Amino acid sequence: MMDIAYKDALKNSLFGYIAQAAEELQVDTYVIGGFVRDFILQRGKAKDVDIVCVGSGIALAKKVASLLPNNPKVQIFKTYGTAMLRFEDIEVEFVGARRESYTEDSRNPTVEEGTLEDDQNRRDFTINALAISLNKENYGNLLDPFNGLEDLENKIIRTPLNPNITYSDDPLRMMRAIRFASQLGFTIEKKSLNAIKKNAKRLEIITKERIVTELNKILLSPKPSIGLNLLFKTDLLQQILPELTNLQGVEYRNGQGHKDNFYHTLEVVDNIAKMTDNLWLRWTALLHDIGKAPTKRFEQGIGWTFHGHEFKGSKMVYKIFKRLKMPLNDKMKYVQKLVLLSSRPIVIATEVGDSAVRRLVFDAGDDIDDLLTHCEADITTKNPEKFKKYHNNFKIVRQKIKEVEERDHIRNFQPPITGEIIMKTYNLKPCREIGIIKDAIKEAILDGEIANNYEEAFKFMQNKATALGL
Ligand code: CTP
């Protein structure tokens, strides 16, 4: 039954051409790995297809390219013995079946030619070792030596070999196991989970870039706390983001505790995952409280405080991005900015003044909506009354922002009087006074002392210039 379904699905022309090439070259050929897994899970249109053949992957790729109507270019990776071509928007990768053996200090194995079984053996998980035949005699048959199909049905992540070997060979697979668990909502088999814990330290041989790729996939999964919790339980998170795991735990003094900011953070990340696919807003949620560990104090008569944690946290964002070799670009600045501003909107909900709203819109600029989305995700109270009240407060904030914005146009605000105008009016060369006047105009507008227009700003400039003796 199943096999017929696979055959039908493979009718599409790409697999037809590959099968034809395999037949002409007389090499056994299979589609394998993520494509088969996602196809069975019906996870939507594939972007990558992995083809394995018992022979030369490069020769097969060239043959397929010559048969395809558009004769695509074949990219060859000699060192790996692989080749890649594009068909429509799909990347098709070809490789010869291989056996692999690993050494202690590297995740790059020694490779020899092998059979399909050897190739399936070397793969990370049973659900990724499934292959479908593209050969004439058994076209469309599923080759499943490790009961991967059953694991897909039971939602289990399991390694084909002893998990200690699989993870020690290639420690990136520890991240992959957790990433798949988070993306697919699967459970990692107990034996495997123990092996991850045992091998956790070996993560140090994996490049930061690869770790971050997996972490991003965890963050982008429907319920990121599944992955983050697993990373924590297996001691991987302690190595990747100690700033985050430092938030775990509750300290009591004089009978007073504070919330566990680690588990609170996981809840915020889950909340934001329901609201947006913006990866950087998810990073913001992940890092929004990291400044709380280093700023935590117990103050007599007050209790636990985290003064300035937003500022401290935004500084830590830079260090974390740098250490994880993430690009230090506008995305990093966005996360820094939102962490810095993360407590500001709630203040406005209880404080009526428009000037606080104007200042917030000025500071957040185009990211004001994202900031409010973050703040709404940050509400994790279990008290239904409070939950309702806080959400309502943010509705008020959004409304206030809308009103002030319609009136004062502060978003992406450019002061109506430029330095040039000041220089021209007073016949000045660049000097300190120009900055002082410009700044005073900006402050006056944000405070609502004057309107955001040329006339009022010009008059204000004249008064200020007189006061400065110009
Ligand atoms: N693989 C592996 N060990 C790794 C990486 C990959 O055994 N560390 C194998 C798996 O069989 C996997 C296949 O190579 O299915 C392709 O890897 P990749 O394209 O990285 O992942 P996919 O499983 O296709 O999943 P995704 O596209 O979601 O990353």
Residues whose N, C-alpha, C, O or C-beta is under 5 A from the ligand:
A	BS01	CTP	G33 G34 F35 R122 R123 D124 N128 A129 D170 L172 R173
